[in-house]
Amino acid sequence: MAGTIKGMRRNLRSQRGQTLLVAIVILFLLVFIGTIFVVMVTRSLGRAAMGTKMTKAQYFAEAGLRFVDAQLTYGEMGADWRPPLTTATVLPEDP
């Protein structure tokens, strides 16, 4: 009986090191999974922001097309209408 108790004590001591090793491995796995989650959330937020910008750009482009269509269709000058030139659109290297 005494021999089996000593054997169990040695077995428990060797398992303590194994338990620590398993706990550290599990901890690293959880940190890795957490890091992947944070990266995925960050990318998702970036894509959402880019989608918002693209939607706004599309709305502005469509509004410009509607304005030009209205000027050409219903304006006083009709098909002869041209947008006014501003200094911002005329470049010095233009002929």
Number of C-alpha atoms within 10 A of each C-alpha: 5 7 7 9 10 11 10 12 11 11 11 12 10 11 12 11 11 12 11 11 12 12 12 12 12 12 12 12 12 12 12 12 12 12 12 12 12 12 12 12 12 12 12 12 12 12 12 12 12 12 12 12 12 12 12 12 12 12 12 12 12 12 12 12 12 12 12 16 14 12 18 16 13 11 13 10 11 13 12 9 13 11 7 6 8 7 7 6 9 10 8 7 5 6 5
